[in-house]
Amino acid sequence: MEKPGWLRPEKIKISLDARPILASGEHPLERVLNETGALLPGEIYELITPFPPMPMIDKLNALGFECHTEPDPQGLFRNYFCRLE
């Protein structure tokens, strides 16, 4: 999948590795919703997960965020959420 034009590394304002949260039996949804809610238009939230978090992606899409997921060489998924104008 091609990277969207809004995905620029310098625009990533928050990065969260969700693996420790998931390993503890918790879910990062509430934290991600709180933190993405503080983003300004054009800012990006990066979420690192061991799988594509489809319910979270659907939720953030419904809240008006653009989302992009890409696998990395370690078998993880880097999920990017951007609040557009």
C-alpha positions as MATLAB code, in Angstrom:
seq = 'MEKPGWLRPEKIKISLDARPILASGEHPLERVLNETGALLPGEIYELITPFPPMPMIDKLNALGFECHTEPDPQGLFRNYFCRLE';
ca = [
       0.000    0.000    0.000;
       1.323    3.420   -0.956;
       2.002    5.937    1.813;
      -0.498    8.792    1.931;
       0.752   12.323    1.307;
       0.007   13.387    4.893;
       2.366   10.756    6.364;
       5.569   12.672    7.046;
       7.909   11.661    9.914;
       8.295   15.223   11.183;
       4.528   15.404   11.763;
       4.496   12.464   14.236;
       3.763   14.077   17.607;
       3.033   10.980   19.715;
       4.293    7.417   19.363;
       2.979    4.561   21.490;
       4.254    0.990   21.512;
       1.130   -0.897   22.577;
       2.845   -4.259   23.076;
       3.502   -3.842   26.837;
      -0.096   -2.696   27.372;
      -1.485   -5.649   25.425;
       0.885   -8.091   27.179;
      -0.482   -6.945   30.547;
      -4.001   -7.874   29.412;
      -5.110   -4.266   28.996;
      -6.331   -2.529   25.855;
      -4.873    0.823   24.734;
      -8.104    2.158   23.173;
      -8.955    4.702   25.883;
      -5.394    6.031   26.003;
      -5.210    6.283   22.206;
      -8.562    8.113   22.042;
      -7.421   10.584   24.717;
      -4.074   11.211   23.073;
      -5.375   11.476   19.500;
      -8.028   13.884   20.758;
      -5.264   16.337   21.656;
      -3.751   16.376   18.155;
      -3.929   19.488   16.036;
      -4.837   19.250   12.339;
      -1.966   17.710   10.404;
      -0.357   16.085   13.445;
       0.156   12.323   13.464;
      -0.180    9.639   16.127;
       1.914    6.481   15.661;
       0.720    3.253   17.280;
       2.943    0.173   17.188;
       1.088   -3.139   17.485;
       1.714   -6.854   16.837;
      -1.383   -6.966   14.577;
      -3.514   -4.478   12.615;
      -5.939   -3.013   15.222;
      -8.989   -2.930   12.950;
     -11.634   -1.982   15.570;
      -9.470    0.957   16.677;
      -8.845    2.001   13.081;
     -12.595    1.897   12.383;
     -13.292    3.970   15.531;
     -10.726    6.631   14.622;
     -11.957    6.736   11.014;
     -15.452    7.401   12.379;
     -14.002   10.262   14.459;
     -12.573   11.890   11.332;
      -9.001   10.600   11.347;
      -7.169    9.356    8.296;
      -5.461    6.039    9.035;
      -2.603    4.158    7.441;
      -1.081    0.836    8.537;
       2.149   -0.689    7.331;
       4.058   -3.783    8.430;
       7.671   -3.333    9.479;
      10.587   -5.804    9.090;
      10.224   -7.051   12.705;
       6.689   -8.334   12.019;
       5.044   -5.408   13.808;
       2.481   -2.987   12.449;
       2.972    0.752   12.464;
      -0.403    2.454   12.483;
      -0.628    6.158   11.759;
      -3.586    8.377   12.581;
      -3.826   11.931   11.301;
      -6.385   14.580   12.072;
      -6.841   16.411    8.801;
      -8.051   20.008    8.493;
];
